[in-house]
Amino acid sequence: MSQPHAIVIVLGLTSALELRKKGIRVTILARDLPSDIYSQSFASPWAGANWCSFAVNDLDMRRREEYTFKEFAKLAKELGPDIVAFMPFVQMHDKPNDYDTFWYGKCCGGMRMVENHPLARPEAPYAYEFRSLCLSVPNYTKWLVAKLQGEMPEPAGPPVKFARVTTLESLEAAAHMVRGVSFIVNATGLGSQDLGDVKDKSVYPIRGQTVLVNAPRFRDPNVARCVNFMNGSQTVYVIPRALTGHVILGGTFDANVSNPMLPDPKVTERILKDAVACVPELLPEGVDPKDPEAWRKVSIVRVNIGIRPARKGGARVELDSVPVKVGGRPVGVIHAYGIGPAGYQTSYGIAAEVVDLAEQWLARGRARGRARL
C-alpha cells in the first residue's frame, strides 16, 4: 500500500509534525514560510507565546489547551530554558474571578489570589498567581522545523517538504499541486474567506502591535515572570520569550482591522510606559524606575505589527463532508483554522484532532477499496 500523503496549507507546523509521526508523507504549501520572520501577514513571528487560557465558556478550546499544556510540560523537561520555560505568572483584574474564568488553575498546579500584591493597581487590585509556560518563538520554531525536516525513526514519514505558493484559488487547486495526495489540512486562517471552495465569511483579522525588547535580567529564572493586567480599556502584558532575555510587551487587539500599516509611536510609548511601571526589571541595571522618562531607556529590538486570524463562533476543526476531486478521486479536507490569539497554546490539542480526523478519512478510503474488490 502506498504511503498516505497530506498537504498542509499554510503553517500548521504542529499538525504537520504529528501527521509525520503517524507515518504520513507531508507537504506544506504556504506564502509565508518560517524563514519569513518579518512578514506582517501572520502573527507567529510577533507572538508572545505563553500558556494562559482565553477559553472561559468554550469547552472545546479548554480541552485543546489542556492537552497542549501537557505536551509543552514534557518539552520543558526535554528542551533548554531558552526554548520552553516554566515561570511565575501574575494576572491582575478589576474584580474577583470565578472558577470558569480561571478553570486552568488545575492544569498549572493551583492558583491563588494575593491581597495587596506589589503589582496591584487601583484599577486592577485583584492579583492571581500561578506557574505556567513561556516559549521563545524563534527558538521553538527552529526546533519545530528541524523536527519536520530531520530524520525520524519508523514509523514516521519522510522529512516534510515546504513549497512557497504565492496565490491559491481553491483547495482543489492545491490538491492538483502534489501528486498522490490523500487529504488536505486547511490551516489558511484568513485565507479561508477567499478560497473558492471554502468562502468562510466568519473569519476576521485582529491586528496587534507589540514591542520586542532586550531585558538581560529576564535571563534569571528568579526575575523572569509573565504579567497581564488591564489599564482602562487597554490590555498590558509582559511575556518573556522563555529565558532568552527577550520579552514581548503589548499590546493592542484591533478586531476587523487587517491593514498592517506602520506601528503607531503613541501606542509604542503607551506600551513601554505601562510595562515599565508594572515590571521595572525591564529597565537596564542602574536606571531609576521612578524617573518619568525611564521608559525611554528600555532596549527596543523591534516594534511589531501582526495579524491574528480569528473566527466568529470559534475555531473550525472538522472533516469537511464534501471532499475535493482529483481525476475523479476524492481527496479529504480537514479544516483547522480560526484560532485567533490562542495558536500556540492550542497547537498540540488541535494537531491531535487533525490526526484523528485524518485517520477517519484514511479508514474510509480503505473501506472504499475493499468494497471495490
C-alpha positions in Angstrom: 0.0 0.0 0.0 1.3 3.4 -0.9 2.1 5.9 1.9 -0.7 8.4 2.6 0.2 11.9 1.5 -1.1 15.1 3.2 -1.0 18.7 2.0 -0.9 21.1 4.9 -1.8 24.6 3.6 -0.1 27.4 5.4 1.8 27.0 8.6 0.1 24.2 10.6 3.5 23.1 11.7 2.4 21.2 14.8 -0.3 19.3 12.8 2.4 18.5 10.1 4.7 17.1 12.8 2.0 14.9 14.4 0.9 13.6 11.0 4.5 12.8 10.1 4.9 10.8 13.4 2.0 8.7 12.2 3.9 7.7 9.0 2.2 10.1 6.7 4.1 12.0 4.0 3.5 15.7 4.4 4.0 18.7 2.1 3.4 22.2 3.4 2.2 24.8 0.9 2.4 28.5 2.1 3.0 32.0 1.0 4.8 32.8 4.3 7.4 30.3 5.4 9.1 30.0 8.8 12.1 31.9 7.4 9.9 34.9 6.7 10.4 36.5 10.1 9.4 40.0 9.1 6.1 39.1 7.4 3.1 41.0 8.8 0.6 38.7 7.2 0.7 36.2 10.0 1.1 36.6 13.8 3.5 33.9 14.7 6.8 35.8 14.4 5.4 38.6 16.6 3.7 36.4 19.2 4.3 36.4 22.9 3.8 32.7 23.2 2.7 31.8 26.7 0.2 29.3 28.0 -2.7 31.3 29.6 -6.2 30.4 28.7 -8.7 32.7 27.0 -11.4 29.9 27.0 -14.0 30.8 29.6 -17.1 29.0 28.1 -15.6 27.3 25.1 -15.2 23.7 26.3 -13.6 22.5 23.0 -10.8 25.1 23.4 -10.4 24.2 27.1 -9.8 20.6 26.0 -7.3 21.6 23.3 -5.4 23.9 25.7 -5.2 21.4 28.5 -3.8 18.8 26.0 -1.3 21.3 24.8 -0.2 22.3 28.3 0.7 18.7 29.0 2.8 18.4 25.8 4.6 21.7 26.5 5.3 20.5 30.0 7.0 17.4 28.5 9.0 19.6 26.2 10.1 21.8 29.0 11.9 18.8 30.5 13.4 17.8 27.1 14.4 21.2 25.7 16.5 24.0 27.2 15.0 27.0 29.0 15.9 29.2 26.0 13.1 27.4 24.2 10.4 26.5 26.8 10.5 27.6 30.4 8.2 27.5 33.4 7.9 30.7 35.4 5.6 32.7 37.7 2.5 34.3 36.1 0.7 37.2 37.6 -2.7 38.4 36.4 -4.4 41.5 37.8 -8.1 42.1 37.5 -10.6 44.7 38.5 -12.9 42.2 40.3 -12.6 38.7 41.8 -13.0 36.0 39.2 -14.8 32.7 39.5 -13.8 29.1 38.6 -14.9 29.3 35.0 -12.6 32.2 34.3 -9.6 30.5 36.0 -10.5 26.9 35.2 -7.0 26.3 34.1 -5.5 26.6 37.6 -6.0 22.8 37.8 -3.6 22.4 34.9 -0.9 24.7 36.4 -0.8 23.1 39.9 -3.1 25.6 41.5 -3.8 29.3 41.5 -4.1 31.8 44.4 -5.4 35.3 44.9 -2.9 37.5 46.6 -4.2 40.5 48.5 -2.1 43.7 48.5 0.1 42.3 45.7 3.1 44.6 45.0 2.0 44.8 41.3 -1.7 45.7 42.2 -3.0 49.0 40.9 -6.2 50.9 41.8 -7.9 49.9 38.6 -6.7 46.2 39.0 -6.5 45.4 42.7 -7.1 41.6 42.5 -3.9 39.7 41.7 -3.8 36.0 40.9 -0.6 33.9 40.8 0.2 30.6 39.2 3.1 28.9 37.3 2.9 28.3 33.6 5.0 28.2 30.4 6.5 30.7 28.0 8.1 29.9 24.7 10.8 31.7 22.7 9.0 31.8 19.3 12.2 32.0 17.1 13.9 29.2 19.0 10.8 27.0 19.2 10.1 27.4 15.5 13.7 26.5 14.6 13.3 23.3 16.8 10.0 22.5 15.2 11.3 22.9 11.6 14.3 20.8 12.5 11.9 18.0 13.7 9.9 18.3 10.5 12.9 18.1 8.2 15.3 15.9 10.2 15.5 12.1 10.2 13.0 10.3 12.4 12.8 6.6 13.2 10.0 4.5 11.8 7.0 4.5 11.6 7.5 8.3 10.9 7.1 9.6 7.4 9.9 11.1 5.4 11.1 14.7 6.0 8.4 17.3 5.4 8.7 19.3 2.2 8.0 23.1 2.2 6.8 24.8 -1.0 6.1 28.5 -1.5 2.7 29.3 -3.1 2.1 33.0 -3.7 -1.6 32.6 -4.7 -4.2 29.8 -4.2 -7.6 29.9 -5.7 -9.1 26.8 -4.0 -8.3 23.7 -2.1 -9.0 21.7 -5.3 -6.2 23.7 -7.0 -3.9 22.8 -4.1 -4.8 19.1 -4.4 -3.5 19.2 -8.1 -0.1 20.7 -7.0 1.1 17.5 -5.2 1.0 14.1 -6.8 -0.9 11.3 -5.0 -2.4 13.5 -2.2 -4.7 11.7 0.2 -6.1 14.6 2.1 -5.6 18.4 2.7 -5.3 20.2 6.0 -6.7 23.7 5.5 -4.8 25.9 8.0 -5.1 29.0 5.9 -6.5 31.3 8.6 -7.9 34.4 7.0 -7.3 32.8 3.6 -10.3 30.6 4.1 -12.6 33.5 3.2 -11.0 33.8 -0.2 -10.7 30.1 -1.2 -13.3 29.4 -3.9 -14.4 26.1 -2.3 -14.4 27.4 1.3 -15.6 31.0 1.3 -15.9 31.2 5.1 -17.1 34.7 5.9 -16.9 34.1 9.6 -13.1 34.6 9.7 -11.8 38.1 10.6 -8.5 39.7 11.4 -7.2 41.0 14.7 -4.4 43.5 14.2 -1.9 43.7 17.1 1.0 45.9 17.9 3.7 44.7 20.3 7.2 45.7 21.2 10.1 43.2 21.4 12.7 44.4 24.0 16.0 43.1 25.3 15.9 42.8 29.1 19.0 40.8 30.2 17.7 40.5 33.8 14.9 38.2 32.4 17.5 35.5 31.8 17.4 34.9 35.5 14.6 32.5 36.5 14.3 34.4 39.8 13.4 37.6 37.9 11.5 36.4 34.8 7.8 36.4 35.1 4.7 36.8 32.8 2.4 39.7 33.8 -1.0 40.7 32.5 -3.4 43.4 33.6 -6.0 45.9 32.3 -5.2 49.6 32.2 -8.6 51.1 31.5 -9.7 49.6 28.2 -6.1 48.6 27.2 -4.5 45.2 27.9 -1.0 45.4 29.2 1.2 42.3 29.1 4.8 41.3 29.6 5.6 37.9 28.1 9.2 36.6 28.3 10.5 34.6 25.3 11.4 31.8 27.7 14.7 32.7 29.4 16.4 34.3 26.4 16.3 37.9 27.8 13.9 38.9 25.1 10.5 40.0 26.2 7.3 40.8 24.2 5.4 43.8 25.5 1.9 44.6 24.5 -0.4 45.4 23.2 -3.3 46.1 21.0 -6.3 44.0 19.9 -7.9 45.6 16.9 -10.7 43.4 15.7 -11.6 43.6 12.0 -8.5 45.6 11.1 -6.3 43.9 8.5 -4.2 46.7 7.2 -0.7 46.2 8.8 0.2 49.9 8.3 3.1 51.2 10.3 3.4 50.9 14.1 1.8 53.9 16.0 4.6 55.6 18.0 2.0 56.7 20.6 1.0 53.1 21.1 4.6 52.1 21.5 5.1 54.8 24.1 2.0 53.7 26.0 3.1 50.0 25.9 6.6 50.9 27.2 5.3 53.2 30.0 2.7 50.7 31.2 5.1 47.8 31.1 7.9 49.5 33.0 5.5 50.9 35.6 4.4 47.3 36.2 7.7 45.4 35.8 10.7 47.8 36.4 13.2 44.8 35.8 12.7 45.6 32.1 15.0 48.5 32.6 18.8 48.2 32.4 20.6 48.0 35.7 21.1 51.3 37.4 18.1 53.1 35.8 15.8 54.6 38.4 12.2 53.3 37.6 10.8 56.4 39.4 12.2 58.6 36.7 9.2 59.5 34.5 11.5 59.2 31.4 12.9 55.8 32.5 10.8 54.0 29.8 13.0 55.6 27.1 15.9 53.5 28.4 14.3 50.2 27.6 16.4 48.4 24.9 14.0 48.0 21.9 14.7 45.3 19.5 11.8 45.8 17.2 8.2 47.3 17.1 5.9 44.7 15.6 2.6 44.6 13.7 1.0 41.2 13.2 -2.4 39.9 12.1 -4.2 37.2 14.2 -6.7 35.1 12.2 -9.9 34.7 14.3 -13.3 33.3 13.5 -16.8 34.2 14.7 -18.2 31.1 16.5 -14.7 29.8 17.4 -12.1 27.7 15.6 -13.2 25.4 12.8 -11.6 21.9 13.3 -13.5 19.3 11.3 -13.6 16.9 8.4 -15.5 18.5 5.5 -18.5 16.5 4.4 -17.6 17.3 0.8 -14.1 16.2 -0.4 -12.4 17.8 -3.4 -11.7 15.7 -6.5 -8.5 14.9 -8.4 -9.2 13.0 -11.6 -12.5 11.7 -10.1 -10.7 10.5 -6.9 -11.9 12.0 -3.6 -9.3 13.9 -1.6 -10.4 14.6 2.0 -10.4 18.1 3.5 -9.7 18.7 7.2 -10.2 22.3 8.3 -8.1 23.7 11.2 -8.3 27.5 11.3 -9.7 30.5 13.1 -7.8 30.0 16.4 -7.2 33.8 16.9 -4.7 34.7 19.6 -4.6 31.1 21.0 -2.5 29.5 18.3 0.5 28.2 20.4 -1.5 27.3 23.5 -3.9 25.1 21.5 -1.4 23.8 18.9 -0.9 20.2 20.1 -4.6 19.8 21.0 -5.7 20.8 17.5 -3.0 18.7 16.0 -4.3 15.7 17.8 -7.8 16.3 16.4 -6.3 16.7 12.9 -4.6 13.3 13.3 -7.9 11.7 14.4 -9.8 13.2 11.5 -7.0 12.1 9.1 -7.3 8.5 10.4 -11.0 8.6 9.9 -10.6 9.7 6.3 -8.0 7.2 5.6 -10.1 4.4 7.1 -13.0 5.4 4.8 -10.6 5.1 1.9 -9.5 1.6 2.9 -13.2 0.7 3.2 -13.9 2.0 -0.3 -11.0 0.0 -1.6 -12.3 -3.2 0.0 -15.8 -2.5 -1.4 -14.4 -2.4 -4.9 -12.8 -5.9 -4.5 
